Amino acid sequence: MEKERKVYKIVLTGGPCGGKTTGQARLATFFENLGYKVYMVHETATFLLSGGIKCAELSDDEAYKFQANLLKTLLQAEETFFQLAETCPRKCLVICDRGAMDPSAYLAEGEWDKMREEYGFDNVALRDKRYDQVIHMQSAANGAEEFYTGSQGNTTRTESCSYAVKVDNMTKQAWVGHPYFDIIDNSTDFEGKIKRMISTIADRMGLDIGDRLAKNSIKRKFLVAEHLDEKMFPPFEDFEVKHDYLTTSSDGTRARLRKRGQNGIYTYMHTVCRPEITQQAITLRTPVTSRQYNILLAQRDPTRSQIVKTRRCFLWKNQYFHMDMFREPSNDRCKGLILLETYTTMTGNDLPLPDFLKISKEVTDNPDYSMFNLCKI
């Protein structure tokens, strides 16, 4: 891979409940922070199935035609984003939720060859040339069965655990032969799985992101004494970020909403952190639409204020940092507050901090600087 390639096209594929939806959102956020324009091509099958199509009700001929039309729709949707990426003045990442070879995994034996001949499809063009990298997110049903959630959170998903494994393996096989095909298995917890996925892509792209996504990395947080002239910074990206905590039950569960964006274009995330009997907190991050975001805002916790900040993201000595500059409206705890954060395996003074910033102290383990406590009214 050339390091300076302007457009990079990725397929996220895999069986059901593999983390594609969350992975797409996390991947988009990560590369936006690096200054990329990110386009996300959502799953065509979900769009079509949500319109009332039931695969179990289709005849063999109808199922064949459905997969053919699905593929043609998918290709046209992708082409829209590919063309926009080519004319964009910035470096672009295009993330496709499934790709052109996925329909072949759902066809009966011999039907893919029949479809290729009938419609002029070519394996090399659809698989090897169309995308720069293929990431297979292995289904939780294949190696992490206790976390397989079936249809939970997806009204078009009805697969049993055994069928999910079958689909996972068929989908994996459909992409064999792509020069950059990586399988992200379930050998770690889900957060580790997402980090391995992002690291694999960054590595293929030739990007040096330091140890931010290493398995044993931790988030370190520092108090910045004063706001400095932006001319002193290396190239950076600024984002508007708003956080709101929501009311929850009294079992220790915490839920919050995040609105994040640039130039009036936003993404929305719903995060739930709940304690488990293992004493290890489980965090679930779900991307939501603007409409869902506004509905969930009605559940805002009245005992906590909204947090508004400008998040400045930049690289310094191959270490990825983001600096949160808290803005009005805010409570007294947040006024004038500036926090610098990074993920790293380095401890103590081994971590080089930006020399153009005046750092007061490290506050990594200080609960007063947790977002949950900062927004207390």
C-alpha positions in Angstrom: 0.0 0.0 0.0 1.1 3.5 -0.9 1.1 5.7 2.2 -0.3 8.7 0.3 -3.2 6.9 -1.4 -6.0 9.5 -1.4 -9.0 7.1 -1.3 -9.0 3.9 0.7 -12.0 1.5 0.4 -12.8 -1.0 3.1 -15.4 -3.8 3.4 -16.6 -4.8 6.8 -18.1 -8.2 6.5 -18.8 -11.3 8.6 -21.6 -13.3 10.2 -24.4 -11.8 12.3 -23.5 -10.2 15.6 -19.9 -9.7 14.7 -19.6 -6.0 15.6 -19.9 -4.5 12.1 -22.2 -1.7 13.0 -20.3 -0.6 16.1 -17.0 -1.2 14.2 -18.1 1.1 11.4 -19.0 3.9 13.8 -15.7 3.5 15.8 -13.7 3.3 12.6 -15.3 6.5 11.3 -14.6 8.4 14.5 -11.0 7.3 14.6 -10.2 8.4 11.0 -12.2 11.6 11.2 -9.9 12.5 14.2 -7.0 12.0 11.8 -8.4 14.4 9.3 -10.0 12.0 6.9 -13.3 12.5 5.2 -15.2 9.3 6.0 -18.1 7.9 3.9 -20.2 5.0 5.2 -22.1 2.8 2.8 -24.7 1.1 5.0 -25.8 -2.5 4.5 -28.1 -2.9 1.4 -29.6 -6.2 2.7 -30.9 -4.6 5.9 -32.4 -1.7 3.8 -34.3 -4.1 1.5 -35.3 -6.6 4.2 -36.7 -3.8 6.4 -39.2 -3.1 3.6 -41.1 -6.3 4.3 -39.1 -9.0 2.4 -39.0 -12.3 4.1 -36.4 -14.7 2.6 -38.2 -17.7 4.0 -41.3 -16.8 2.0 -39.4 -16.5 -1.4 -39.4 -19.2 -4.0 -36.1 -20.3 -5.4 -36.5 -18.1 -8.4 -37.5 -15.1 -6.3 -34.6 -15.7 -4.0 -32.2 -15.7 -6.9 -33.6 -12.5 -8.4 -33.6 -10.9 -5.0 -29.8 -11.6 -4.6 -29.2 -10.3 -8.1 -31.1 -7.1 -7.5 -29.5 -6.7 -4.1 -26.0 -6.9 -5.7 -26.9 -4.3 -8.4 -28.3 -2.0 -5.7 -25.2 -2.4 -3.6 -22.9 -1.7 -6.5 -24.8 1.5 -7.4 -24.9 2.7 -3.8 -21.1 2.1 -3.5 -20.4 3.9 -6.7 -22.1 7.0 -5.5 -19.7 7.2 -2.5 -16.7 6.1 -4.5 -17.2 9.0 -7.0 -17.6 11.5 -4.2 -14.4 10.2 -2.6 -12.4 10.6 -5.8 -13.4 14.3 -6.2 -13.0 15.2 -2.5 -10.0 17.4 -1.8 -9.2 15.6 1.4 -8.0 12.0 2.0 -11.0 9.7 2.1 -11.9 6.5 3.8 -15.0 4.7 2.4 -16.4 2.0 4.8 -18.8 -0.5 3.2 -21.0 -2.5 5.5 -20.7 -5.7 3.4 -19.5 -5.8 -0.1 -20.0 -7.2 -3.6 -19.0 -10.8 -2.8 -21.4 -11.2 0.2 -24.5 -12.1 -1.9 -22.6 -15.1 -3.3 -22.6 -16.6 0.2 -26.4 -16.8 0.3 -26.9 -18.5 -3.1 -27.4 -22.2 -3.7 -24.6 -24.2 -5.3 -24.0 -23.2 -8.9 -26.2 -20.1 -8.7 -23.3 -17.6 -8.3 -21.7 -18.9 -11.6 -25.1 -18.6 -13.3 -25.5 -15.0 -12.0 -22.0 -14.0 -13.1 -22.7 -15.3 -16.6 -26.2 -13.8 -16.8 -25.2 -10.3 -15.6 -21.6 -10.1 -16.6 -20.2 -10.1 -13.1 -16.5 -10.9 -12.6 -14.9 -12.3 -9.4 -11.7 -10.4 -9.9 -13.4 -7.1 -10.5 -15.9 -7.5 -7.6 -13.5 -9.0 -5.1 -9.8 -8.2 -5.8 -9.9 -4.8 -7.6 -12.9 -3.1 -6.1 -11.8 -2.7 -2.5 -8.4 -2.0 -0.9 -9.0 -4.2 2.2 -11.6 -6.7 3.5 -12.2 -7.1 7.2 -14.1 -10.1 8.4 -15.7 -9.5 11.8 -16.2 -13.0 13.1 -19.7 -13.6 14.5 -20.0 -13.9 18.2 -21.8 -17.2 17.5 -18.4 -18.5 16.4 -16.2 -18.5 19.4 -18.0 -16.2 21.8 -21.4 -17.9 22.0 -22.4 -16.5 25.3 -22.4 -13.0 23.8 -24.5 -13.9 20.7 -27.7 -11.8 20.9 -29.7 -13.3 18.0 -32.2 -10.6 16.8 -31.6 -8.2 19.7 -31.2 -4.7 18.3 -31.8 -5.7 14.7 -35.4 -6.5 13.6 -34.1 -8.1 10.4 -31.9 -10.6 12.2 -33.5 -14.0 12.9 -30.5 -16.3 12.7 -30.1 -19.1 15.3 -26.6 -19.5 16.7 -25.8 -22.6 14.6 -27.1 -20.9 11.4 -25.0 -17.8 12.3 -21.9 -19.9 12.4 -22.8 -21.3 9.0 -23.3 -17.9 7.5 -20.1 -16.6 9.1 -18.1 -19.4 7.5 -19.8 -19.0 4.1 -19.2 -15.2 4.1 -15.6 -15.8 5.0 -15.1 -18.2 2.2 -16.7 -15.8 -0.3 -13.8 -13.3 0.1 -10.9 -15.8 0.0 -8.5 -14.6 -2.6 -8.6 -10.9 -1.8 -5.0 -9.7 -1.5 -5.7 -7.9 1.8 -8.2 -10.1 3.7 -8.0 -10.0 7.5 -10.1 -12.0 9.9 -10.8 -10.4 13.3 -11.7 -13.3 15.6 -13.2 -13.5 19.1 -9.9 -14.2 20.9 -10.2 -11.0 23.0 -13.1 -9.1 24.6 -15.3 -6.9 22.3 -13.3 -3.7 23.0 -10.1 -5.6 22.1 -11.7 -6.9 19.0 -12.6 -3.4 17.8 -9.1 -2.1 18.6 -7.5 -5.0 16.6 -9.8 -4.2 13.7 -8.8 -0.5 13.6 -5.1 -1.3 14.1 -5.2 -3.8 11.2 -6.5 -1.2 8.9 -4.1 1.5 10.0 -1.2 -1.0 9.6 -2.3 -1.8 6.0 -2.6 1.9 5.2 1.0 2.5 6.5 -0.2 4.8 9.3 1.9 5.1 12.4 -0.6 5.4 15.3 1.8 4.5 18.1 0.6 2.2 20.8 -2.8 3.8 21.2 -4.7 0.6 20.3 -2.4 -1.9 22.0 -4.1 -4.5 24.2 -2.5 -3.1 27.4 -2.9 0.6 26.6 -4.7 2.8 29.1 -6.2 6.3 28.9 -4.1 8.9 30.6 -5.4 12.3 31.3 -3.6 15.6 32.0 -4.8 19.0 33.2 -3.7 21.8 30.8 -3.0 25.1 32.6 -4.0 27.6 29.9 -5.4 27.9 26.4 -2.6 28.5 23.9 -2.6 30.0 20.4 -3.7 27.4 17.9 -0.7 28.4 15.7 1.5 26.5 18.1 -0.2 23.2 17.3 0.7 20.6 14.7 -2.1 20.0 12.1 -5.3 19.3 14.0 -9.0 18.7 13.6 -11.6 20.4 15.8 -14.9 18.9 16.6 -17.9 20.1 18.6 -18.9 17.6 21.2 -22.0 17.5 23.5 -22.5 14.9 26.2 -25.7 14.3 28.2 -26.2 11.7 30.9 -29.6 9.9 31.0 -31.6 8.7 33.9 -31.2 5.0 34.6 -32.1 2.4 37.3 -30.3 2.4 40.6 -28.2 -0.7 39.8 -25.1 1.3 38.9 -25.8 1.5 35.2 -24.7 4.7 33.5 -26.0 5.9 30.1 -25.1 8.9 28.1 -25.6 10.5 24.7 -22.9 12.1 22.5 -23.3 14.5 19.6 -20.2 15.1 17.7 -19.4 16.8 14.4 -17.9 19.5 12.2 -19.5 22.1 10.0 -23.0 21.3 11.0 -22.7 17.6 10.2 -23.0 15.3 13.3 -22.8 11.7 14.4 -24.7 10.4 17.4 -23.7 7.7 20.0 -25.6 6.1 22.8 -23.3 4.6 25.5 -24.4 2.3 28.3 -21.9 1.2 31.0 -23.2 -1.4 33.4 -21.6 -3.3 36.2 -21.3 -7.0 35.9 -21.1 -9.8 38.6 -17.5 -10.2 37.5 -16.9 -6.6 38.7 -15.7 -5.7 35.2 -17.8 -2.9 33.7 -19.4 -3.7 30.3 -19.7 -0.8 27.9 -22.1 -0.9 25.0 -21.8 1.8 22.3 -24.6 2.1 19.8 -24.7 4.6 16.9 -28.1 6.3 16.7 -29.9 8.6 14.2 -30.6 12.3 14.9 -34.2 11.4 15.5 -33.4 8.7 18.0 -30.9 11.1 19.7 -33.7 13.7 20.2 -36.1 11.1 21.6 -33.5 9.9 24.0 -32.7 13.4 25.1 -36.1 13.4 26.9 -34.5 11.0 29.4 -31.8 13.5 30.4 -30.7 13.2 34.0 -31.9 16.4 35.8 -29.1 16.1 38.4 -26.4 16.6 35.7 -25.7 19.4 33.3 -24.9 19.1 29.6 -21.2 19.1 28.8 -20.2 21.1 25.7 -16.6 21.2 24.5 -14.3 21.6 21.5 -12.3 18.5 21.0 -8.9 19.1 19.2 -7.3 16.0 17.8 -3.7 15.9 16.7 -0.6 13.7 16.4 2.6 14.6 18.2 5.7 12.4 18.0 3.6 9.5 16.7 1.3 9.7 19.6 -2.4 10.5 19.1 -3.8 13.1 21.5 -7.1 14.8 21.9 -7.6 18.0 23.9 -11.0 18.9 25.3 -11.7 22.6 25.8 -14.9 23.0 27.8 -17.3 25.6 26.7 -20.4 27.4 27.8 -23.0 26.5 28.9 -21.4 24.6 31.7 -21.3 24.4 35.4 -18.6 25.9 37.6 -16.5 22.7 37.5 -16.0 23.0 33.8 -15.4 26.7 33.3 -12.1 27.2 31.7 -11.2 23.5 32.0 -8.8 22.0 29.4 -8.0 18.3 29.5 -5.5 16.4 27.4 -6.0 12.7 26.8 -4.2 9.8 25.1 -4.2 6.0 25.0 -0.8 4.5 25.6 1.2 1.6 27.2 3.8 4.1 28.5 3.8 4.9 32.2 5.2 7.8 34.2 7.6 10.1 32.5 8.1 7.6 29.6 5.2 9.3 27.8 6.4 12.4 25.9 3.9 15.2 26.3 3.5 18.0 23.8 6.1 20.6 24.7 4.0 23.5 23.4 1.4 22.9 26.1 1.7 23.9 29.8 0.7 20.8 31.7 -0.3 21.3 35.4 -0.5 17.7 36.5 -1.7 14.2 35.6 -5.3 13.5 36.7 -5.7 10.0 35.2 -7.0 8.5 38.5 -8.6 11.6 39.9 -12.4 11.1 40.0 -12.9 14.8 40.1 -12.0 14.9 36.4 -14.3 12.1 35.3 -17.0 13.4 33.0 -19.6 11.8 35.1 -18.5 13.9 38.1 -17.7 17.1 36.2 -21.3 17.4 35.0 -22.8 17.1 38.5 -25.1 20.0 39.3 
